[in-house]
Amino acid sequence: MKAIRFGRLSAVAVVAAGALALSACGTDNPTGSNQSPGATGAAVSGTLTGIGSSAQGAAMDAWKTAFGSANSGATVQYSPDGSGAGRKALIDGSAQFGGSDAYLKDEEYESAKAQCGPDGALNIPVYISPIAVAFNLPEVKELKLDAETLANIFRGEIATWNDPAIAALNPGVTLPDLKVTPVNRSDDSGTTTNFTEYLAAAAPSVWTDKASGVWPSSLQGENAKGTSGVVKVVTDTPGAVTYADDSAVSGKLGTAQIKVGESFTTISAEAAAKAADASTPVAGRNASDVSLKLDRSTKTEGVYPIVLVSYHIVCSTYADQKTVDLVKAFESYVVSEKGQKDAQDAAKSAPLSSDLRAKAKKAIDAIKVKA
């Protein structure tokens, strides 16, 4: 099928200033009355532009609304064009932060030094969410799948939903003799990166392609741009299946439990948070960087391994103090307990743990003016 194109969602400009409500009095509430000035003692102001992850869309709307309700004089814009677009925009300087469901690749990290200075860019986790395996089957709202069966579905090796491999995992479930239609992202997507990382790690004998943000061109199936694009195709197509941020499919489509160890894990924010907390740092980055390597082949029960940790990628240095103050103010709210709660309410995401919030805040505090 030809890729389905949807127009760029227009970024909602949110007016903001005064200082963000992360005051010396200790509040995390961006709408509170205790407001602190920027690093120079002046109120934050100016325009902050971000491009990137569509999976972050609902959370970004909540963050912009809360930030804007407390501040005036500053504008935050975000265009959800995909993770690849977000990383590219940060590297080439067309955006002051990128939203990405995958941290910078090694070559991207090196390229960012031209724009961000010798210490490069910082990957700051802001949003943790499970990736749902979502399907449209009449009368079936939940299935159990293991990594090998899931990989075969998306490789096109399983033609119908009543295939013996699916039936063996779902005794007692009446499966239709309906064509399986896998639907993948047509754009360079961090969600695709996370999904293919899981398949490559958990089912290496079946998923022989390398993990990538670009879907393998050799595989047949339908495709669409962005999270909303693939969800729409599956919603409109009986027998279709895709991978998408759970907040975008909840209540609309059936979802799969994923086999981990000897049991099946139901998708949830809590199970996704466990996967993030068990992650390890990525080597070779700025000391303040918070890139996380996830264990996709975990056998620990209760962990949901198809999870995305979505980042705001920012420069370690900016040209002027005004920009530094604005970036630090917005990102400090986003990773705060209040900011994480706002995202959870809007997008069913898993809040950063206190340990991750502390590491994220340390990274934000390290942002400075170029020497």
C-alpha positions in Angstrom: 0.0 0.0 0.0 1.2 3.5 -0.7 2.2 5.4 2.4 -0.6 7.4 3.9 0.4 11.0 4.4 -1.1 13.2 7.0 -0.4 16.9 7.1 1.9 18.3 9.7 0.1 18.9 12.9 0.4 22.6 13.6 2.4 23.3 16.7 0.3 25.0 19.3 2.1 28.2 20.5 1.8 28.6 24.3 2.5 31.9 25.8 4.7 31.9 28.9 7.0 34.0 31.2 7.7 35.0 34.7 9.8 32.2 35.9 8.8 28.6 35.9 7.2 27.6 39.2 10.2 25.6 40.4 11.0 28.0 43.1 13.6 28.2 45.8 10.7 27.4 48.2 10.6 23.9 46.7 7.5 23.7 44.6 7.3 21.6 41.4 4.0 23.2 40.4 4.4 25.3 37.2 1.0 26.9 38.0 1.8 27.8 41.6 2.4 31.3 42.9 6.0 30.8 44.0 8.0 31.6 40.9 11.8 31.9 40.5 13.6 33.9 37.9 15.9 32.5 35.3 19.6 32.0 36.0 20.4 35.6 35.4 17.8 36.9 37.8 15.5 37.9 34.9 12.2 36.2 33.9 12.4 33.7 31.1 11.2 34.9 27.7 11.6 34.2 24.1 10.6 31.3 21.7 11.5 27.7 22.4 11.1 25.5 19.3 11.0 21.7 19.4 10.4 19.1 16.7 10.1 15.3 17.0 8.3 12.3 18.5 4.7 12.0 17.7 4.4 9.5 20.6 5.0 12.4 22.9 2.2 14.4 21.4 -0.4 14.1 24.2 2.3 14.7 26.9 3.6 17.7 25.1 0.2 19.2 24.9 -0.2 18.8 28.6 3.2 20.2 29.3 2.7 23.3 27.1 -0.7 24.0 28.6 0.6 23.8 32.2 3.8 25.7 31.4 1.8 28.4 29.6 -0.8 28.8 32.3 1.9 29.9 34.7 4.1 32.0 32.5 3.8 34.8 30.0 6.4 36.3 27.6 7.8 33.0 26.3 6.4 30.8 23.6 6.9 27.0 23.3 6.3 25.4 20.0 6.4 21.7 19.1 5.8 20.0 15.8 5.3 16.2 16.1 7.1 15.2 12.8 8.7 12.1 14.1 11.8 11.2 16.1 14.2 11.2 13.1 13.1 14.7 12.2 13.6 15.8 15.8 17.1 14.5 16.0 18.0 16.1 12.6 16.5 19.4 13.7 18.5 19.6 16.9 21.7 18.7 15.0 21.2 21.2 12.2 20.0 24.0 14.6 16.5 24.4 13.2 15.1 23.5 16.6 16.3 24.2 20.1 15.3 20.7 21.3 14.4 17.5 19.6 11.8 15.0 20.9 13.0 11.4 20.1 11.9 7.9 21.1 15.5 6.9 20.6 18.7 8.5 22.0 21.2 9.9 19.5 23.2 7.3 17.5 27.0 7.5 17.9 27.4 9.3 14.6 24.6 11.7 15.5 26.1 12.5 18.8 29.4 13.4 17.1 27.6 15.5 14.5 25.8 17.5 17.3 29.0 18.9 18.5 29.1 21.3 15.6 25.9 22.9 16.8 26.1 22.2 20.6 29.8 22.7 21.3 32.5 20.1 22.2 30.4 18.5 24.9 27.7 17.7 22.3 24.0 17.2 23.0 22.3 15.7 26.1 19.7 13.0 25.9 17.3 13.6 28.8 14.5 11.0 29.4 11.1 12.8 29.8 8.5 10.2 28.8 8.3 6.4 29.4 5.5 4.5 27.8 4.8 0.9 26.7 4.4 0.2 23.0 1.2 -1.6 22.4 0.9 -4.4 19.8 -2.6 -3.3 18.7 -4.9 -5.2 16.4 -8.4 -5.0 14.9 -10.2 -8.4 15.3 -14.0 -8.8 15.7 -14.9 -10.1 19.1 -11.3 -10.4 20.2 -9.9 -7.7 22.5 -6.8 -9.4 24.0 -4.3 -12.0 22.8 -1.2 -13.6 24.1 1.9 -13.5 21.9 5.5 -14.4 22.3 8.5 -12.8 20.6 8.9 -15.4 17.8 5.2 -15.4 16.8 5.2 -11.6 16.9 8.3 -11.4 14.7 6.7 -13.9 12.2 3.5 -11.8 12.1 5.4 -8.6 11.1 7.6 -10.5 8.7 4.5 -11.7 6.9 5.2 -15.4 7.7 1.8 -15.8 9.4 -1.0 -15.2 6.9 -4.2 -15.6 9.0 -5.2 -15.0 12.6 -6.2 -18.6 13.2 -2.7 -19.8 12.4 -1.6 -22.7 14.7 1.2 -20.6 16.2 -1.2 -18.0 17.5 -3.8 -20.6 18.4 -1.3 -22.5 20.6 -0.7 -19.4 22.7 -4.4 -18.7 23.1 -6.3 -21.8 24.0 -10.1 -21.2 24.3 -10.0 -18.1 22.1 -12.0 -18.3 18.9 -9.7 -16.9 16.3 -11.1 -15.8 12.9 -9.9 -17.1 9.6 -9.0 -13.5 8.7 -6.0 -12.2 6.8 -3.2 -10.7 8.9 -2.3 -7.2 7.7 0.8 -5.8 9.4 1.0 -2.0 9.4 4.3 -0.2 10.0 5.5 3.4 10.2 6.5 4.9 6.9 8.6 7.7 8.6 11.9 7.4 10.5 10.4 6.6 13.8 11.8 6.1 17.3 8.8 3.8 18.0 10.0 1.6 15.2 13.5 1.7 16.6 12.3 0.4 20.0 10.0 -2.2 18.5 12.7 -3.6 16.2 15.2 -3.6 19.0 12.8 -5.8 20.9 12.3 -8.2 18.0 16.0 -8.4 17.2 16.9 -9.1 20.9 14.0 -11.4 21.8 13.6 -13.3 18.6 17.0 -13.2 16.8 16.4 -16.4 14.8 13.3 -14.9 13.2 14.0 -11.1 13.1 17.3 -11.1 11.3 17.2 -7.4 10.3 19.1 -4.9 12.4 17.1 -2.7 14.7 16.4 0.6 13.0 14.0 3.6 12.9 13.3 2.8 9.3 11.2 -0.3 8.6 13.0 -2.9 6.4 12.2 -2.2 2.8 12.2 -6.0 2.0 9.1 -6.6 4.1 5.6 -6.3 2.6 2.7 -4.7 4.4 0.9 -1.5 4.7 2.3 1.7 6.2 1.4 5.1 7.4 3.1 8.2 8.8 3.1 8.9 12.5 1.4 7.3 15.5 -2.0 8.6 14.4 -1.5 7.3 10.9 -0.9 3.7 11.8 -3.6 3.6 14.4 -6.1 5.0 11.8 -5.2 2.3 9.3 -5.6 -0.5 11.8 -8.9 1.0 13.1 -10.2 1.0 9.5 -8.9 -2.4 8.5 -10.2 -5.6 10.1 -7.3 -8.0 10.6 -4.7 -5.3 10.7 -2.0 -5.1 13.4 0.5 -2.4 14.3 2.8 -1.2 17.1 2.1 2.2 18.6 2.3 4.2 21.9 -0.3 2.7 24.2 -1.9 6.1 24.8 -2.9 6.2 21.2 -4.7 2.9 21.1 -6.3 2.5 24.5 -10.0 1.7 24.2 -9.9 1.7 20.4 -8.1 -1.6 19.5 -7.3 -4.9 21.0 -3.8 -5.3 22.6 -1.5 -8.2 23.1 0.0 -9.6 26.3 3.7 -10.3 25.8 5.4 -13.5 27.0 8.3 -12.7 29.4 10.0 -15.7 31.0 7.3 -18.3 31.6 4.3 -15.9 31.9 2.6 -13.2 29.9 2.8 -9.5 30.9 -0.2 -7.2 30.4 0.7 -3.8 29.0 0.7 -1.1 31.7 2.6 2.0 32.7 3.9 0.2 35.8 5.3 -2.7 33.8 7.0 -0.2 31.4 8.5 1.7 34.4 10.1 -1.6 35.6 11.9 -2.0 32.3 13.2 1.6 32.4 14.5 1.2 36.0 16.4 -1.9 35.0 18.2 -0.1 32.2 21.9 0.7 32.1 23.7 3.9 30.9 25.0 4.1 27.3 28.7 4.4 27.3 30.8 7.1 25.6 28.6 10.0 26.1 28.8 13.4 28.0 29.0 12.7 31.8 25.7 14.4 32.2 23.9 12.5 29.5 21.1 10.1 30.5 20.8 7.8 27.5 19.4 4.4 28.7 20.1 0.9 27.3 17.1 -1.3 27.8 17.2 -5.1 28.4 14.8 -6.2 25.6 15.3 -9.9 26.2 14.6 -9.8 30.0 13.1 -12.9 31.6 11.9 -11.0 34.7 8.2 -11.5 35.2 6.1 -8.4 35.4 8.4 -6.3 33.1 6.9 -5.2 29.8 9.9 -5.2 27.4 8.4 -3.4 24.4 8.8 0.0 26.0 10.0 3.4 24.7 11.9 5.8 26.7 11.4 9.1 24.9 13.9 11.9 25.2 14.2 15.6 24.9 17.5 16.1 23.2 19.1 19.5 24.1 22.4 21.1 23.5 24.9 21.2 26.4 25.6 24.8 25.4 23.6 27.6 23.7 24.7 30.9 22.3 23.1 33.1 24.9 21.9 33.1 28.5 18.3 33.9 27.5 18.0 30.7 25.6 19.8 28.7 28.4 17.3 30.0 30.9 14.3 29.2 28.7 15.5 25.7 28.0 16.3 25.0 31.6 13.0 26.4 32.8 10.9 24.3 30.5 12.8 21.1 30.9 13.0 21.4 34.7 9.2 21.5 34.8 8.9 18.6 32.3 11.0 16.2 34.5 9.6 17.5 37.8 7.1 15.4 39.8 4.3 17.7 38.7 5.3 17.6 35.0 5.5 13.8 35.1 2.1 13.6 36.7 0.6 15.9 34.1 2.0 13.6 31.4 0.7 10.5 33.1 -2.8 12.0 33.4 -2.8 13.0 29.7 -1.0 10.1 28.1 -1.0 7.1 30.5 2.8 7.3 30.6 4.9 6.0 33.4 6.4 8.8 35.6 10.2 8.9 35.8 11.4 7.3 39.0 12.9 9.6 41.6 16.4 8.3 40.6 15.8 9.1 36.9 14.3 12.5 37.8 17.4 13.4 39.8 19.7 12.4 36.9 17.6 14.3 34.4 17.7 17.4 36.6 21.4 17.1 36.9 21.7 17.1 33.2 19.5 20.1 32.8 21.4 22.0 35.5 24.6 21.4 33.4 23.4 23.4 30.4 25.3 26.6 30.0 26.3 29.4 27.6 28.9 28.7 25.0 32.3 30.0 26.0 
